[in-house]
């Protein structure tokens, strides 16, 4: 990234931010769909029952913890991969 001029760095940063926003929106959409399908099953009222509300809270917490853990595992694997490639690059 040091080789990019200021304008290119700004464009790159904008692309990264757009991707992060898209990823966040996908995560949020998946969370809403999953928890709604699993927890809401009484459509006789416009309001959530206490049971549904509790289920949604637990579901969303579990979903977010899972997503966070998956992200951590990807970071760990990325670190392991980059560590294993570093000596090879030095030889070339």
Residue pairs with C-beta under 8 A, 6 or more apart in sequence:
1 9
1 12
4 12
27 67
30 63
31 60
31 63
31 64
34 59
34 63
35 55
35 56
35 59
35 60
35 63
36 56
38 55
38 59
39 52
39 55
39 56
39 59
40 48
40 52
40 56
41 52
42 49
42 52
48 56
